[in-house]
Structure formats: structure tokens, C-alpha cells
Amino acid sequence: MKKLRFVVNLMTQENDFQLAQAAAAEEAARRLDVNVEIVYADSDPVTQSTQLLKIIQADPATHPAAILFQPIGGIALPQVARAAAAAGIGWVVLNRYAEYLSELRATSRAPLFSISTDHREVGRIQARQIAALLPGGGAVLYIQGPHGSSAAGERTSSMQAAKPENVHVTMLRGQWTERSAQASVSSWLRLTGSQRAQVDLVVAQNDVMAIGARKALEELKEANRDRWLNLQYTGCDGLPETGQAWVRSGLLAATIVVPPNTGQALALLVQALREGIRPPENVRTTPASFPSLESLLSMRSRELHA
């Protein structure tokens, strides 16, 4: 019997979570005895759309059983999704809710669904981490993901709604990469008065952007450089070898663990294709603070007492 084959289209190789998504897909493929091809879109939505259409419009004999992809732009490629469904190719949206799935699932027999962490809960956890690290309030430099990203938008709005009232937030943008956050913070520092601005905590929507922000601030040569070096940083994704390791080493004060979901998505696809068990339209995974919020509060209390 011919092995099932899947294509996993990811955003970039310059992001530890995307690399973890690839590794999780490859591990699941071995366990499930299927083939998987990893493709990166270089953080370009046009490239991503072109890559996926090329697969769908190719000879049907070469079609994968399903495409799994993490959208780059503000929309989750609804026209490409319709083409995939019409061709009988499964379609999985990673880390994004796609409203068009309900319509497509009503007419297609292919497995079509989304799988994502709860981005609003990520924002609420960030707000609670801010409250724990700044019990008396203060100023936060907040590094968001790219404009148009629903994940970035949901994390931001939930954080703002849940943060303490005595916390002021300055917003900057990154592209989910260390290099983009470093460039964004460096540009902000060149603005008149920014180096004299009060910043008590740097919060980024993923771990590599937190590290990029830290690098930008550590490059300062000005007399007040020591003020920036004493800042604390938090991120998100919380992978064992990066985010969690950076917390243990002191590079980050906290992160949020968001487990890679390509392995779970592949398991649901294989179950659908081999056993006819249709996946739910939207699958959600639960993020968690690292360290736990209780531990963060306890550590902060001990520091203040000392």
C-alpha cells in the first residue's frame, strides 16, 4: 500500500518555533509511517501562496494527501484552500482560525480543519506575568508579531485588556524573528528621546524576538547603558532548548510554553484518512507560563524582600 504523503508549509527557518514545528512533523511521520515534505515560505505571503498553488495545480498523481500550513499574511489563503478542497486535498491551518473552513467542510470529503494554541490565553498569561514582575506598575516595551497576523492581534488585545492599569505599554513590531526585533528596537532607540524613556520590562510575543530586543539594547554605548542591561525580558513559545533554557540561564525572566502542533495535526489527518474519523473543525491547545505564575510571584516576592 502506498504511503500517505503530506506537505508542511512553514513561515521561515529563522524562528525556533517553526523549526520545532518541522521537527515535530518529521517525528510524527516516522511514528505514523507516512511521508512528509517540509517547505519554507521565507516570511513572504506571495511566495507561500505560489508554493501551495503549484502543488495543487500539479498532476493529480503527485498530489499530497493533505497540506498543512502556517499563514504568513493577514488571511489564511481562502482561495487556495478552495482549490485544495476542490482537488480533494486535505487542508490544515496551523495556529490560525479560518472562518472559511465551515463552508468548505460542508461540501468536501477531504479532512479540513485548523489547529492552534489559544492566543487570547497567551495574552492573558503575558498580562499576569507583567503583573508579577512589576507589582508596583511601570513601563513595558512590547514587541508584537507582524501587522495582519491574527495571532499577534489576539495576543496584544488580550494582554492590554488584562494588564494592570498602572502599567504603560509602548508597542513595536517584529516579524517573529530575532533579527527583525533587533532592528525594530534599534530603530526605536534612534528616535529622539527614546533612550531616556522609562522602560521597566521588555515583553515579546515570542522568545527569539525577546532575545533580539535584548541584543539591540546591549549594543548601546551611551552612558546610561547600565540602565538597559538591568532590564528583564519575557517571551513566548517556551521550547525546551531555547525559551525554557533561556529562562534557566537568566536571559529571560519568563516565557509561555506553546507546544508544536504539527505532530497532532498529522495524527488527526492519518486517523481521518485511514479510519474515516473526521477531525473537529477547530482544535485548540493550551499554553502555560514557564515558570508557573505561582513560582514567578514567589521568586519576585523573595527578590523584593531581599
Phi and psi restraints in degrees (value plus and minus 20) as a CYANA .aco file:
   2 LYS   PHI     -87.7   -47.7
   2 LYS   PSI     116.2   156.2
   3 LYS   PHI     -87.2   -47.2
   3 LYS   PSI     123.4   163.4
   4 LEU   PHI     -86.9   -46.9
   4 LEU   PSI     123.0   163.0
   5 ARG   PHI    -146.6  -106.6
   5 ARG   PSI     118.3   158.3
   6 PHE   PHI    -150.4  -110.4
   6 PHE   PSI     129.4   169.4
   7 VAL   PHI    -131.7   -91.7
   7 VAL   PSI     109.4   149.4
   8 VAL   PHI    -132.9   -92.9
   8 VAL   PSI      93.6   133.6
   9 ASN   PHI    -124.4   -84.4
   9 ASN   PSI      96.1   136.1
  10 LEU   PHI    -134.9   -94.9
  10 LEU   PSI     147.2   187.2
  11 MET   PHI     -92.9   -52.9
  11 MET   PSI     -72.0   -32.0
  12 THR   PHI    -180.4  -140.4
  12 THR   PSI     137.2   177.2
  13 GLN   PHI    -111.8   -71.8
  13 GLN   PSI     -18.4    21.6
  14 GLU   PHI    -117.6   -77.6
  14 GLU   PSI       8.5    48.5
  15 ASN   PHI    -161.9  -121.9
  15 ASN   PSI     106.7   146.7
  16 ASP   PHI     -85.5   -45.5
  16 ASP   PSI     -53.6   -13.6
  17 PHE   PHI     -88.7   -48.7
  17 PHE   PSI     -58.9   -18.9
  18 GLN   PHI     -84.4   -44.4
  18 GLN   PSI     -58.8   -18.8
  19 LEU   PHI     -86.5   -46.5
  19 LEU   PSI     -56.7   -16.7
  20 ALA   PHI     -87.1   -47.1
  20 ALA   PSI     -55.8   -15.8
  21 GLN   PHI     -80.3   -40.3
  21 GLN   PSI     -62.3   -22.3
  22 ALA   PHI     -83.9   -43.9
  22 ALA   PSI     -65.4   -25.4
  23 ALA   PHI     -83.8   -43.8
  23 ALA   PSI     -60.0   -20.0
  24 ALA   PHI     -84.8   -44.8
  24 ALA   PSI     -58.0   -18.0
  25 ALA   PHI     -85.7   -45.7
  25 ALA   PSI     -63.4   -23.4
  26 GLU   PHI     -86.4   -46.4
  26 GLU   PSI     -59.5   -19.5
  27 GLU   PHI     -85.6   -45.6
  27 GLU   PSI     -62.8   -22.8
  28 ALA   PHI     -85.3   -45.3
  28 ALA   PSI     -57.2   -17.2
  29 ALA   PHI     -81.3   -41.3
  29 ALA   PSI     -61.7   -21.7
  30 ARG   PHI     -83.9   -43.9
  30 ARG   PSI     -64.2   -24.2
  31 ARG   PHI     -86.9   -46.9
  31 ARG   PSI     -57.3   -17.3
  32 LEU   PHI    -111.0   -71.0
  32 LEU   PSI     -24.3    15.7
  33 ASP   PHI      39.8    79.8
  33 ASP   PSI      32.9    72.9
  34 VAL   PHI    -151.4  -111.4
  34 VAL   PSI     149.2   189.2
  35 ASN   PHI    -123.3   -83.3
  35 ASN   PSI     123.3   163.3
  36 VAL   PHI    -157.0  -117.0
  36 VAL   PSI     118.6   158.6
  37 GLU   PHI    -136.6   -96.6
  37 GLU   PSI     106.0   146.0
  38 ILE   PHI    -118.2   -78.2
  38 ILE   PSI     109.2   149.2
  39 VAL   PHI    -148.7  -108.7
  39 VAL   PSI     115.9   155.9
  40 TYR   PHI    -129.5   -89.5
  40 TYR   PSI     122.5   162.5
  41 ALA   PHI    -122.8   -82.8
  41 ALA   PSI     -11.7    28.3
  42 ASP   PHI      34.0    74.0
  42 ASP   PSI      17.6    57.6
  43 SER   PHI      38.1    78.1
  43 SER   PSI       7.1    47.1
  44 ASP   PHI    -141.1  -101.1
  44 ASP   PSI      93.5   133.5
  45 PRO   PHI     -83.2   -43.2
  45 PRO   PSI     -51.5   -11.5
  46 VAL   PHI     -87.9   -47.9
  46 VAL   PSI     -64.1   -24.1
  47 THR   PHI     -78.9   -38.9
  47 THR   PSI     -64.0   -24.0
  48 GLN   PHI     -81.6   -41.6
  48 GLN   PSI     -67.9   -27.9
  49 SER   PHI     -80.1   -40.1
  49 SER   PSI     -62.9   -22.9
  50 THR   PHI     -83.7   -43.7
  50 THR   PSI     -64.0   -24.0
  51 GLN   PHI     -79.8   -39.8
  51 GLN   PSI     -64.7   -24.7
  52 LEU   PHI     -92.7   -52.7
  52 LEU   PSI     -59.5   -19.5
  53 LEU   PHI     -83.9   -43.9
  53 LEU   PSI     -56.9   -16.9
  54 LYS   PHI     -80.9   -40.9
  54 LYS   PSI     -59.9   -19.9
  55 ILE   PHI     -85.9   -45.9
  55 ILE   PSI     -65.6   -25.6
  56 ILE   PHI     -89.0   -49.0
  56 ILE   PSI     -56.3   -16.3
  57 GLN   PHI    -106.3   -66.3
  57 GLN   PSI     -20.1    19.9
  58 ALA   PHI     -94.9   -54.9
  58 ALA   PSI     155.4   195.4
  59 ASP   PHI     -71.8   -31.8
  59 ASP   PSI     107.1   147.1
  60 PRO   PHI     -72.9   -32.9
  60 PRO   PSI     -47.4    -7.4
  61 ALA   PHI     -85.1   -45.1
  61 ALA   PSI     -40.6    -0.6
  62 THR   PHI    -118.9   -78.9
  62 THR   PSI     -19.7    20.3
  63 HIS   PHI     -83.7   -43.7
  63 HIS   PSI     120.3   160.3
  64 PRO   PHI     -94.5   -54.5
  64 PRO   PSI     143.8   183.8
  65 ALA   PHI     -88.1   -48.1
  65 ALA   PSI     -51.3   -11.3
  66 ALA   PHI    -181.3  -141.3
  66 ALA   PSI     137.7   177.7
  67 ILE   PHI    -134.0   -94.0
  67 ILE   PSI     111.5   151.5
  68 LEU   PHI    -135.2   -95.2
  68 LEU   PSI     110.1   150.1
  69 PHE   PHI    -167.5  -127.5
  69 PHE   PSI     129.2   169.2
  70 GLN   PHI    -125.0   -85.0
  70 GLN   PSI      93.0   133.0
  71 PRO   PHI     -81.8   -41.8
  71 PRO   PSI     124.2   164.2
  72 ILE   PHI    -117.9   -77.9
  72 ILE   PSI     -64.1   -24.1
  73 GLY   PHI    -103.7   -63.7
  73 GLY   PSI    -187.6  -147.6
  74 GLY   PHI     -96.1   -56.1
  74 GLY   PSI     -36.4     3.6
  75 ILE   PHI    -141.3  -101.3
  75 ILE   PSI     138.5   178.5
  76 ALA   PHI    -117.4   -77.4
  76 ALA   PSI      23.9    63.9
  77 LEU   PHI      29.8    69.8
  77 LEU   PSI      41.2    81.2
  78 PRO   PHI     -81.7   -41.7
  78 PRO   PSI     -57.8   -17.8
  79 GLN   PHI     -87.6   -47.6
  79 GLN   PSI     -58.4   -18.4
  80 VAL   PHI     -87.0   -47.0
  80 VAL   PSI     -59.0   -19.0
  81 ALA   PHI     -80.6   -40.6
  81 ALA   PSI     -62.3   -22.3
  82 ARG   PHI     -84.5   -44.5
  82 ARG   PSI     -58.1   -18.1
  83 ALA   PHI     -85.2   -45.2
  83 ALA   PSI     -60.0   -20.0
  84 ALA   PHI     -84.4   -44.4
  84 ALA   PSI     -65.6   -25.6
  85 ALA   PHI     -82.8   -42.8
  85 ALA   PSI     -60.5   -20.5
  86 ALA   PHI     -84.2   -44.2
  86 ALA   PSI     -50.0   -10.0
  87 ALA   PHI    -107.0   -67.0
  87 ALA   PSI     -19.1    20.9
  88 GLY   PHI      57.2    97.2
  88 GLY   PSI      -0.1    39.9
  89 ILE   PHI    -116.1   -76.1
  89 ILE   PSI     110.6   150.6
  90 GLY   PHI     -82.2   -42.2
  90 GLY   PSI     136.3   176.3
  91 TRP   PHI    -164.3  -124.3
  91 TRP   PSI     100.0   140.0
  92 VAL   PHI    -145.7  -105.7
  92 VAL   PSI     103.3   143.3
  93 VAL   PHI    -115.1   -75.1
  93 VAL   PSI     102.0   142.0
  94 LEU   PHI    -115.3   -75.3
  94 LEU   PSI     111.4   151.4
  95 ASN   PHI      37.7    77.7
  95 ASN   PSI      14.7    54.7
  96 ARG   PHI    -178.5  -138.5
  96 ARG   PSI     118.2   158.2
  97 TYR   PHI    -106.9   -66.9
  97 TYR   PSI     114.0   154.0
  98 ALA   PHI    -142.5  -102.5
  98 ALA   PSI      93.1   133.1
  99 GLU   PHI     -83.3   -43.3
  99 GLU   PSI     -49.3    -9.3
 100 TYR   PHI     -89.2   -49.2
 100 TYR   PSI     -31.6     8.4
 101 LEU   PHI     -82.0   -42.0
 101 LEU   PSI     -56.5   -16.5
 102 SER   PHI     -78.6   -38.6
 102 SER   PSI     -65.8   -25.8
 103 GLU   PHI     -82.8   -42.8
 103 GLU   PSI     -66.2   -26.2
 104 LEU   PHI     -88.5   -48.5
 104 LEU   PSI     -56.8   -16.8
 105 ARG   PHI     -86.6   -46.6
 105 ARG   PSI     -42.2    -2.2
 106 ALA   PHI     -93.6   -53.6
 106 ALA   PSI     -41.0    -1.0
 107 THR   PHI    -142.5  -102.5
 107 THR   PSI     -29.8    10.2
 108 SER   PHI    -133.6   -93.6
 108 SER   PSI     123.6   163.6
 109 ARG   PHI    -111.0   -71.0
 109 ARG   PSI     -29.0    11.0
 110 ALA   PHI     -90.9   -50.9
 110 ALA   PSI     129.7   169.7
 111 PRO   PHI     -90.6   -50.6
 111 PRO   PSI      99.2   139.2
 112 LEU   PHI    -150.9  -110.9
 112 LEU   PSI     100.6   140.6
 113 PHE   PHI    -184.7  -144.7
 113 PHE   PSI     151.3   191.3
 114 SER   PHI    -139.4   -99.4
 114 SER   PSI     133.8   173.8
 115 ILE   PHI    -159.9  -119.9
 115 ILE   PSI     108.9   148.9
 116 SER   PHI    -175.9  -135.9
 116 SER   PSI     133.9   173.9
 117 THR   PHI     -92.5   -52.5
 117 THR   PSI     146.6   186.6
 118 ASP   PHI    -104.1   -64.1
 118 ASP   PSI      75.8   115.8
 119 HIS   PHI     -86.8   -46.8
 119 HIS   PSI     -50.6   -10.6
 120 ARG   PHI     -86.6   -46.6
 120 ARG   PSI     -56.7   -16.7
 121 GLU   PHI     -88.8   -48.8
 121 GLU   PSI     -54.1   -14.1
 122 VAL   PHI     -76.7   -36.7
 122 VAL   PSI     -66.9   -26.9
 123 GLY   PHI     -81.7   -41.7
 123 GLY   PSI     -60.0   -20.0
 124 ARG   PHI     -86.4   -46.4
 124 ARG   PSI     -59.0   -19.0
 125 ILE   PHI     -84.7   -44.7
 125 ILE   PSI     -60.8   -20.8
 126 GLN   PHI     -80.0   -40.0
 126 GLN   PSI     -60.4   -20.4
 127 ALA   PHI     -82.5   -42.5
 127 ALA   PSI     -60.7   -20.7
 128 ARG   PHI     -90.0   -50.0
 128 ARG   PSI     -54.9   -14.9
 129 GLN   PHI     -84.9   -44.9
 129 GLN   PSI     -61.3   -21.3
 130 ILE   PHI     -79.4   -39.4
 130 ILE   PSI     -65.7   -25.7
 131 ALA   PHI     -81.8   -41.8
 131 ALA   PSI     -57.6   -17.6
 132 ALA   PHI     -90.3   -50.3
 132 ALA   PSI     -58.0   -18.0
 133 LEU   PHI    -104.6   -64.6
 133 LEU   PSI     -42.1    -2.1
 134 LEU   PHI    -145.6  -105.6
 134 LEU   PSI      48.3    88.3
 135 PRO   PHI     -81.7   -41.7
 135 PRO   PSI     -44.7    -4.7
 136 GLY   PHI    -118.1   -78.1
 136 GLY   PSI      -9.4    30.6
 137 GLY   PHI      63.8   103.8
 137 GLY   PSI    -198.4  -158.4
 138 GLY   PHI     132.5   172.5
 138 GLY   PSI    -180.0  -140.0
 139 ALA   PHI    -138.0   -98.0
 139 ALA   PSI     111.6   151.6
 140 VAL   PHI    -135.0   -95.0
 140 VAL   PSI     112.5   152.5
 141 LEU   PHI    -115.1   -75.1
 141 LEU   PSI      96.3   136.3
 142 TYR   PHI    -133.7   -93.7
 142 TYR   PSI     101.6   141.6
 143 ILE   PHI    -121.2   -81.2
 143 ILE   PSI      89.3   129.3
 144 GLN   PHI    -107.8   -67.8
 144 GLN   PSI     146.0   186.0
 145 GLY   PHI     -95.7   -55.7
 145 GLY   PSI    -196.0  -156.0
 146 PRO   PHI     -85.9   -45.9
 146 PRO   PSI     131.7   171.7
 147 HIS   PHI     -79.3   -39.3
 147 HIS   PSI     114.9   154.9
 148 GLY   PHI      75.5   115.5
 148 GLY   PSI     -33.4     6.6
 149 SER   PHI     -97.6   -57.6
 149 SER   PSI     101.8   141.8
 150 SER   PHI     -86.5   -46.5
 150 SER   PSI     -53.5   -13.5
 151 ALA   PHI     -81.7   -41.7
 151 ALA   PSI     -66.3   -26.3
 152 ALA   PHI     -82.9   -42.9
 152 ALA   PSI     -63.4   -23.4
 153 GLY   PHI     -83.7   -43.7
 153 GLY   PSI     -63.7   -23.7
 154 GLU   PHI     -87.8   -47.8
 154 GLU   PSI     -59.2   -19.2
 155 ARG   PHI     -84.8   -44.8
 155 ARG   PSI     -62.4   -22.4
 156 THR   PHI     -85.0   -45.0
 156 THR   PSI     -70.0   -30.0
 157 SER   PHI     -84.0   -44.0
 157 SER   PSI     -58.3   -18.3
 158 SER   PHI     -90.4   -50.4
 158 SER   PSI     -58.7   -18.7
 159 MET   PHI     -81.7   -41.7
 159 MET   PSI     -66.7   -26.7
 160 GLN   PHI     -83.6   -43.6
 160 GLN   PSI     -57.0   -17.0
 161 ALA   PHI     -90.2   -50.2
 161 ALA   PSI     -50.3   -10.3
 162 ALA   PHI    -122.3   -82.3
 162 ALA   PSI     -31.8     8.2
 163 LYS   PHI     -88.4   -48.4
 163 LYS   PSI     136.0   176.0
 164 PRO   PHI     -81.4   -41.4
 164 PRO   PSI     128.5   168.5
 165 GLU   PHI     -85.8   -45.8
 165 GLU   PSI     -44.2    -4.2
 166 ASN   PHI    -110.3   -70.3
 166 ASN   PSI      -0.9    39.1
 167 VAL   PHI    -132.0   -92.0
 167 VAL   PSI     103.4   143.4
 168 HIS   PHI    -120.2   -80.2
 168 HIS   PSI     116.3   156.3
 169 VAL   PHI    -138.3   -98.3
 169 VAL   PSI     109.0   149.0
 170 THR   PHI    -124.7   -84.7
 170 THR   PSI     105.8   145.8
 171 MET   PHI    -118.6   -78.6
 171 MET   PSI     113.0   153.0
 172 LEU   PHI    -147.1  -107.1
 172 LEU   PSI     144.5   184.5
 173 ARG   PHI    -133.9   -93.9
 173 ARG   PSI     123.5   163.5
 174 GLY   PHI    -152.1  -112.1
 174 GLY   PSI    -199.2  -159.2
 175 GLN   PHI    -138.7   -98.7
 175 GLN   PSI      11.3    51.3
 176 TRP   PHI      52.1    92.1
 176 TRP   PSI     -12.2    27.8
 177 THR   PHI    -138.6   -98.6
 177 THR   PSI     135.6   175.6
 178 GLU   PHI     -80.8   -40.8
 178 GLU   PSI     -65.0   -25.0
 179 ARG   PHI     -81.9   -41.9
 179 ARG   PSI     -60.5   -20.5
 180 SER   PHI     -87.4   -47.4
 180 SER   PSI     -59.6   -19.6
 181 ALA   PHI     -88.7   -48.7
 181 ALA   PSI     -58.9   -18.9
 182 GLN   PHI     -81.2   -41.2
 182 GLN   PSI     -63.3   -23.3
 183 ALA   PHI     -86.2   -46.2
 183 ALA   PSI     -60.1   -20.1
 184 SER   PHI     -84.6   -44.6
 184 SER   PSI     -65.1   -25.1
 185 VAL   PHI     -88.6   -48.6
 185 VAL   PSI     -59.3   -19.3
 186 SER   PHI     -81.3   -41.3
 186 SER   PSI     -61.1   -21.1
 187 SER   PHI     -84.4   -44.4
 187 SER   PSI     -61.7   -21.7
 188 TRP   PHI     -82.4   -42.4
 188 TRP   PSI     -59.4   -19.4
 189 LEU   PHI     -85.4   -45.4
 189 LEU   PSI     -44.2    -4.2
 190 ARG   PHI     -98.9   -58.9
 190 ARG   PSI     -31.8     8.2
 191 LEU   PHI     -90.2   -50.2
 191 LEU   PSI     124.8   164.8
 192 THR   PHI     -78.8   -38.8
 192 THR   PSI     105.6   145.6
 193 GLY   PHI      67.9   107.9
 193 GLY   PSI     -33.4     6.6
 194 SER   PHI     -85.4   -45.4
 194 SER   PSI     -55.0   -15.0
 195 GLN   PHI     -90.6   -50.6
 195 GLN   PSI     -35.9     4.1
 196 ARG   PHI    -116.7   -76.7
 196 ARG   PSI     -21.6    18.4
 197 ALA   PHI     -88.3   -48.3
 197 ALA   PSI     129.3   169.3
 198 GLN   PHI     -98.4   -58.4
 198 GLN   PSI     107.3   147.3
 199 VAL   PHI    -157.3  -117.3
 199 VAL   PSI     103.1   143.1
 200 ASP   PHI    -127.0   -87.0
 200 ASP   PSI     -38.9     1.1
 201 LEU   PHI    -178.3  -138.3
 201 LEU   PSI     120.1   160.1
 202 VAL   PHI    -129.5   -89.5
 202 VAL   PSI     104.0   144.0
 203 VAL   PHI    -141.5  -101.5
 203 VAL   PSI     106.7   146.7
 204 ALA   PHI    -140.7  -100.7
 204 ALA   PSI     133.6   173.6
 205 GLN   PHI    -101.1   -61.1
 205 GLN   PSI     -24.0    16.0
 206 ASN   PHI    -170.8  -130.8
 206 ASN   PSI     148.0   188.0
 207 ASP   PHI     -87.9   -47.9
 207 ASP   PSI     -61.0   -21.0
 208 VAL   PHI     -88.0   -48.0
 208 VAL   PSI     -50.7   -10.7
 209 MET   PHI     -90.2   -50.2
 209 MET   PSI     -53.5   -13.5
 210 ALA   PHI     -82.9   -42.9
 210 ALA   PSI     -61.2   -21.2
 211 ILE   PHI     -87.4   -47.4
 211 ILE   PSI     -58.4   -18.4
 212 GLY   PHI     -82.7   -42.7
 212 GLY   PSI     -62.0   -22.0
 213 ALA   PHI     -83.3   -43.3
 213 ALA   PSI     -61.2   -21.2
 214 ARG   PHI     -81.7   -41.7
 214 ARG   PSI     -62.4   -22.4
 215 LYS   PHI     -83.0   -43.0
 215 LYS   PSI     -61.0   -21.0
 216 ALA   PHI     -81.7   -41.7
 216 ALA   PSI     -62.2   -22.2
 217 LEU   PHI     -93.3   -53.3
 217 LEU   PSI     -51.6   -11.6
 218 GLU   PHI     -93.5   -53.5
 218 GLU   PSI     -36.3     3.7
 219 GLU   PHI    -100.2   -60.2
 219 GLU   PSI     -28.9    11.1
 220 LEU   PHI     -81.2   -41.2
 220 LEU   PSI     119.4   159.4
 221 LYS   PHI    -129.0   -89.0
 221 LYS   PSI     -20.5    19.5
 222 GLU   PHI     -91.2   -51.2
 222 GLU   PSI     148.3   188.3
 223 ALA   PHI     -84.1   -44.1
 223 ALA   PSI     -48.8    -8.8
 224 ASN   PHI    -111.6   -71.6
 224 ASN   PSI      -1.0    39.0
 225 ARG   PHI     -77.1   -37.1
 225 ARG   PSI     -57.0   -17.0
 226 ASP   PHI     -80.0   -40.0
 226 ASP   PSI     -51.7   -11.7
 227 ARG   PHI     -81.6   -41.6
 227 ARG   PSI     -59.5   -19.5
 228 TRP   PHI     -93.3   -53.3
 228 TRP   PSI     -54.5   -14.5
 229 LEU   PHI     -88.4   -48.4
 229 LEU   PSI     -39.6     0.4
 230 ASN   PHI    -109.3   -69.3
 230 ASN   PSI     -18.0    22.0
 231 LEU   PHI     -88.6   -48.6
 231 LEU   PSI     136.0   176.0
 232 GLN   PHI    -125.8   -85.8
 232 GLN   PSI     135.6   175.6
 233 TYR   PHI    -152.1  -112.1
 233 TYR   PSI     123.6   163.6
 234 THR   PHI    -150.6  -110.6
 234 THR   PSI     135.0   175.0
 235 GLY   PHI    -159.2  -119.2
 235 GLY   PSI    -173.9  -133.9
 236 CYS   PHI    -179.3  -139.3
 236 CYS   PSI     133.7   173.7
 237 ASP   PHI      94.6   134.6
 237 ASP   PSI     -67.7   -27.7
 238 GLY   PHI      38.4    78.4
 238 GLY   PSI      21.3    61.3
 239 LEU   PHI     -92.1   -52.1
 239 LEU   PSI     128.7   168.7
 240 PRO   PHI     -77.6   -37.6
 240 PRO   PSI     -60.6   -20.6
 241 GLU   PHI    -107.6   -67.6
 241 GLU   PSI     -29.9    10.1
 242 THR   PHI    -142.7  -102.7
 242 THR   PSI    -104.2   -64.2
 243 GLY   PHI     -73.7   -33.7
 243 GLY   PSI     -71.0   -31.0
 244 GLN   PHI     -86.1   -46.1
 244 GLN   PSI     -58.9   -18.9
 245 ALA   PHI     -84.7   -44.7
 245 ALA   PSI     -57.2   -17.2
 246 TRP   PHI     -89.0   -49.0
 246 TRP   PSI     -52.0   -12.0
 247 VAL   PHI     -87.0   -47.0
 247 VAL   PSI     -64.8   -24.8
 248 ARG   PHI     -84.0   -44.0
 248 ARG   PSI     -53.5   -13.5
 249 SER   PHI    -104.7   -64.7
 249 SER   PSI     -30.8     9.2
 250 GLY   PHI      75.3   115.3
 250 GLY   PSI     -22.0    18.0
 251 LEU   PHI     -86.0   -46.0
 251 LEU   PSI     -54.3   -14.3
 252 LEU   PHI    -140.8  -100.8
 252 LEU   PSI     126.4   166.4
 253 ALA   PHI    -101.5   -61.5
 253 ALA   PSI     -50.5   -10.5
 254 ALA   PHI    -183.7  -143.7
 254 ALA   PSI     142.1   182.1
 255 THR   PHI    -163.8  -123.8
 255 THR   PSI    -197.9  -157.9
 256 ILE   PHI    -147.9  -107.9
 256 ILE   PSI     105.0   145.0
 257 VAL   PHI    -100.4   -60.4
 257 VAL   PSI      98.4   138.4
 258 VAL   PHI    -141.0  -101.0
 258 VAL   PSI      81.2   121.2
 259 PRO   PHI     -83.7   -43.7
 259 PRO   PSI     119.3   159.3
 260 PRO   PHI     -75.4   -35.4
 260 PRO   PSI     124.9   164.9
 261 ASN   PHI    -140.8  -100.8
 261 ASN   PSI     -15.8    24.2
 262 THR   PHI     -86.4   -46.4
 262 THR   PSI     -55.1   -15.1
 263 GLY   PHI     -83.9   -43.9
 263 GLY   PSI     -64.5   -24.5
 264 GLN   PHI     -83.9   -43.9
 264 GLN   PSI     -59.8   -19.8
 265 ALA   PHI     -82.8   -42.8
 265 ALA   PSI     -63.5   -23.5
 266 LEU   PHI     -84.1   -44.1
 266 LEU   PSI     -58.7   -18.7
 267 ALA   PHI     -82.5   -42.5
 267 ALA   PSI     -61.1   -21.1
 268 LEU   PHI     -86.0   -46.0
 268 LEU   PSI     -58.7   -18.7
 269 LEU   PHI     -84.4   -44.4
 269 LEU   PSI     -66.1   -26.1
 270 VAL   PHI     -83.3   -43.3
 270 VAL   PSI     -60.8   -20.8
 271 GLN   PHI     -81.5   -41.5
 271 GLN   PSI     -60.6   -20.6
 272 ALA   PHI     -86.2   -46.2
 272 ALA   PSI     -63.6   -23.6
 273 LEU   PHI     -98.1   -58.1
 273 LEU   PSI     -51.2   -11.2
 274 ARG   PHI    -112.8   -72.8
 274 ARG   PSI     -52.6   -12.6
 275 GLU   PHI    -137.7   -97.7
 275 GLU   PSI     -25.2    14.8
 276 GLY   PHI      52.9    92.9
 276 GLY   PSI      -0.5    39.5
 277 ILE   PHI    -111.0   -71.0
 277 ILE   PSI      91.1   131.1
 278 ARG   PHI     -94.5   -54.5
 278 ARG   PSI     109.1   149.1
 279 PRO   PHI     -89.3   -49.3
 279 PRO   PSI     135.4   175.4
 280 PRO   PHI     -81.5   -41.5
 280 PRO   PSI     137.7   177.7
 281 GLU   PHI     -84.7   -44.7
 281 GLU   PSI     -59.1   -19.1
 282 ASN   PHI    -152.4  -112.4
 282 ASN   PSI     101.3   141.3
 283 VAL   PHI    -128.1   -88.1
 283 VAL   PSI     113.1   153.1
 284 ARG   PHI    -140.2  -100.2
 284 ARG   PSI     118.3   158.3
 285 THR   PHI    -129.8   -89.8
 285 THR   PSI     138.2   178.2
 286 THR   PHI    -127.1   -87.1
 286 THR   PSI     102.9   142.9
 287 PRO   PHI     -98.6   -58.6
 287 PRO   PSI     142.2   182.2
 288 ALA   PHI    -167.8  -127.8
 288 ALA   PSI     123.4   163.4
 289 SER   PHI     -89.1   -49.1
 289 SER   PSI     121.4   161.4
 290 PHE   PHI    -153.5  -113.5
 290 PHE   PSI      98.0   138.0
 291 PRO   PHI     -85.6   -45.6
 291 PRO   PSI     154.5   194.5
 292 SER   PHI     -80.1   -40.1
 292 SER   PSI     137.1   177.1
 293 LEU   PHI     -81.8   -41.8
 293 LEU   PSI     -53.9   -13.9
 294 GLU   PHI     -84.8   -44.8
 294 GLU   PSI     -62.9   -22.9
 295 SER   PHI     -86.5   -46.5
 295 SER   PSI     -58.8   -18.8
 296 LEU   PHI     -83.6   -43.6
 296 LEU   PSI     -63.6   -23.6
 297 LEU   PHI     -84.5   -44.5
 297 LEU   PSI     -60.8   -20.8
 298 SER   PHI     -85.5   -45.5
 298 SER   PSI     -64.4   -24.4
 299 MET   PHI     -83.4   -43.4
 299 MET   PSI     -62.1   -22.1
 300 ARG   PHI     -85.3   -45.3
 300 ARG   PSI     -58.7   -18.7
 301 SER   PHI     -82.9   -42.9
 301 SER   PSI     -61.4   -21.4
 302 ARG   PHI     -85.5   -45.5
 302 ARG   PSI     -59.4   -19.4
 303 GLU   PHI     -83.5   -43.5
 303 GLU   PSI     -64.2   -24.2
 304 LEU   PHI     -86.3   -46.3
 304 LEU   PSI     -57.6   -17.6
 305 HIS   PHI     -86.4   -46.4
 305 HIS   PSI     -60.0   -20.0
